[in-house]
Structures are given as C-alpha cells and as structure tokens.
Amino acid sequence: MSPTQEKPNNEVPVEEEIFPRKSSIFSRLKDTVIKHKILSVGLALVIVILIGVVGYMVYKNHHKTSVSTATSKSIASAKSTNQSSDPSGESIPTNPPPGYQQVFAEDFNASSLDSNWYAYPLKQANPQAGYWNPSHIVIGGGLATIKTYEDPADNNAWTSAGMSSKPGLVQTYGEYLVRSRITSSVGVSFTELLWDATNTWSPEVDFSESNGTNTTAYANLLWANRGDQQHAHTTVDLTQWHTWGVIWTSSSLQFTLDGKVWATMDTPGTIPNGPMVLDLQGHTWSCNNSFHKVCPNSSTPPVSALQVDWVVAYHQN
C-alpha cells in the first residue's frame, strides 16, 4: 500500500477492537487481586450467614423443645389434678346437660343413708325371689354397697337389699345417671330402675339389670301388666365401673351407657307419664321360675355386691 493511500474504511481502530488487549501485566494482576478480594469477602459473608442460620435453628429448636416440655408438664399436671379421688375414678358431674337443671346429687360420703333415701324394710322381695334386709346396705368409703348372700338371720335364705330415692327425688320425666359396678352377678340380679311413686306396680323402667350374669345388661319397660313389656340388652363387663342412665321424656325412653345412647323405646301409649322414684336393688330368682331362669348356683360367690359411687338426676327446664 502506498504511503499516500488512505486507510480502508473497513479497518477497526486498535482502541475499538471487540476484544481489547491489556498491555500492562500490573493491570491484569491488579484485576486478579480485586477479584480474589471480592470472592473472599463474598465467601466470608456466606459463612457468616450460614453461622447465623445454624445458630438460629439451634436456638429455635431448643426453645421449641423447652415449650413442648413445659406444655406436656402442664397437661400432665392438669390431668393429675383432675383425676378423681372417687372410688370409680370419675367424679359426680357438676354441669347439667343443656336444657336441664340438677335436682338431685348423692356421692355417699357419709357413714349411713341420709334423709334422701329410704331402705326397703325386711320382707320377701317377691314370691319367686329371696329377701330384702336393710342391713345388707353398707355406706362407707364413698360407696353405697348392696350385698347379696345367704343370711343366717333370714334362715339362710338368699337375701339382698333395696333403697329408694322417694324422700329426696320424685319427679315426672328427667334424666338419671348412676355410676356403679358389680363384684359378681353370677346367679343373682342387681337392678337400677324407676318405680311408680305410689308404689304400685307397674309401670317400671329398668335401665340396668344384670339378671344373673356379669356380661349382659338389660333395659326393661313394663306397663299395665306383665304381658305388656319391652326389652333390650347389651353386652358389657359389669364388673367394671360404668355410668348407667335413662333419659325419660313424654314420648320416649333413651337408655345410656357411659354417655352414649344404646337403646330407645318410644312406642306410643307405653311411656310412663306420672311421678316415679329412683331405686337401686338386688335380688335372687327361684330356680323354679320359668320366666327368669338365672338363679344362685355352684358358681355364685358367697357374697355378691352392687357398688354405687354416685347418683345424679336432672329435670328439664
């Protein structure tokens, strides 16, 4: 190319090259040092952040564990505090069901029956059964205990007892609860029932009758005469504590076990509509009885008992 010729227009000046070259070694070294410093600072910041995160997680986990432990202790303490000292492990209810008011409560903390109860007098339970003797009712240890055994005082006849709430509780309709267990009911019977307040049979409402077994409870509704009756039964361990109940209204009877309805009777014209009392009793049946065939036998213990922790009753507002 001639010195006088002009530079072609398509040439790019050195300072405008796409990949500019750094001619100075020191400049390149300076850039490298700066990059390393930036990386070091960034790495340090990452490490600091990681340490902070790990520390926070350790703290949070420790704090959470401490709170959980404290909460568990509070719950355990509450349960321990709320555990009942009653023999059955469950205290008498203090709050009535919605729409009801409490009208009767008994937890048997005295040493004898109080004025709310009436013990059946000494007599034969019925022509097909043994005797009732008030001496077979024992109050103590927070329990009412009705014992059944062959009593020498009654010519070695099978004798039990009964108690009525007639002095303290007479009402039409309501809800009743009885917390109880049976030591054994083999060959003997224990019943929790509502009975006509005029002591005229019937009507009769049995909301828990063992009828000679430890594994079956019966609900019975009897009215007009023995031919008019309705029955239901449920399988349950009667030697364990249970809360038996009945909800009696003008149109139905609902039988409850540990707070749950297990049977209902609501046939029109069969529901009692007059004042009734709550009775607790034991008795035996004659082995010649064709209706109730369960009677004392070789498996019947020398002494059987119905233990009652508490009784409560409500009336609808």
Secondary structure, DSSP 8 states (H G I E B T S, - for coil): --TTS---TT---GGG-SS-----HHHHHHHHHHHHHHHHHHHHHHHHHHHHHHHHHHHHHHHHHHHHHHHHHHHHHHHHHHS--STTSS----S--TTEEEEEEE---SSS--TT-EE--SEESSTTB-EE-GGGEEEETTEEEEEEEEEGGGTTEEEE-EEE-TTT--BSSEEEEEEEEES--TT-EEEEEEEETTS-S--EEEEEE-TT-SSEEEEEEE-SSTTSEEEEEEE--TTS-EEEEEEE-SS-EEEEETTEEEEEE--TT-S--S-EEEEEEEE-B-TT-SS------TTS-S-EEEEEEEEEEEEE-
